[in-house]
Amino acid sequence: GVGRLSRSAVFRKARRWAGPKTTKVVGKAEPASTAAVVKEVGGANNGGKRTIVPKTPKFYPAEDVPKPLRALHVNYTTKLKASIVPGTVLILLAGRFKGKHVVFLKQLSSGLLLVTGPFKINGVPLRRVNQSYVIGTNTKVDTSNFPNLDKYTDDYFKKPKEAAHKKSEEEFFAPEEKKKEIAPQRKDDQKEVDSPNLETIKKTPLLRQYLNARFSLTKYQAPHELKF
């Protein structure tokens, strides 16, 4: 027969609009397993086993959730040019001391080259340079008197971090302070490295003048045709 109440009245009376009753779960719910399950199946013609793959969830986020990409970069030491060995005189092509001649000491773990002027001859201190911006020459300095260079690493050249400080109006318009002085330890290290090199350079004729000279090209000179 015909029901006394309409379909909408039954829906309202049964409180279906409130949704099913749920119980609160204490703790974090475990995620559903996504592994395939192998079940045994009866019947001679059913193969005996059946692999059941769980269905993928129908819900997906409305917005794309960024996922970090897997890092494919591998850190490795840059291969040193065959023409650069300890004691080789290099020509700097960029930076504050471009055009200067320096003595190569060793390659650091970052791939950068550790060089020195020496400082007393051309004013180039102990510093790191990229081998892409140097030219290796045929001139070499005897390395038998070189001191131990193990303590000169990339961490040696790192600057100490200073605490962030927001300047007040008075500090902003105040006259600039004097330049920071070089630490005495750095000066002693410079002397320790350069002193044996200076003795070797004095024994070689015109080597001191060569290191003190600045490299430059004149008109109609092609660098690829020069022999260093």
C-alpha positions, 0 to 999 in steps of 0.5 A, a space after each residue: 500500500 501507500 505509506 502514511 509518510 512521504 519520503 522526505 518526512 521519513 528522512 526527517 523523522 529518522 534524523 538521517 540528516 544528522 549523519 551516522 553516529 561516530 565514536 571518537 577514537 583516542 590516538 592517531 588512526 593507523 593508515 590503511 595498508 596498501 600492500 597486495 594480499 594473496 588469498 587462497 581460492 577454492 575450485 579446480 579451475 580458479 588457480 588456487 590463489 588470488 592477489 587482491 590489490 587494495 583500491 585507491 582512495 577516491 579522495 584527493 586534495 583539492 590543491 596540489 601539495 608540494 613534495 620535495 624532489 629527491 636530490 640527485 646532486 653528488 658532492 665531489 672534489 673538482 678535478 685539478 688541471 694537469 698543468 697545476 701542481 704545488 709550486 706552480 706560478 699562476 696568473 689570476 684573471 678575476 677578483 681584487 688581485 687580477 693580473 697578479 702572479 701567485 704561487 699555488 700551494 694545494 687544492 682544498 676539499 671544496 675544489 678551490 685552490 690555496 695560493 699566496 703571493 707571497 704577500 711581501 712581494 706583490 701584496 697577495 695574502 693567503 686566499 682561495 681562488 677558483 681554478 676556472 679563473 687562473 692561468 697555469 704557467 711553466 714557472 715553478 717554485 721549489 716545494 721542498 721547503 713548504 711548511 705543513 698546510 694541513 690546518 689551512 682548510 675551507 673552515 679556516 677562511 670562514 668569517 665568524 657569524 655576527 648577531 643580527 642587530 637593528 640599528 637605531 636612528 642615532 647609529 644609522 647616521 653615526 660616522 662609519 667606524 674604522 676598518 676591522 684589523 686583521 687578526 694577529 694569528 692570520 699575520 703569523 700564518 702568512 709569515 709562516 707560509 711565505 718565509 720559506 718561499 721567499 728564501 727559495 725565490 731569492 735563489 732563482 734569478 728574476 723570479 722575484 721581479 716576475 712575481 711582482 709584475 702584473 700580467 697584461 695584454 697589449 695590442 695585437 696580442 692573442 692569449 691563446 697564442 702565448 706560451 706561459 
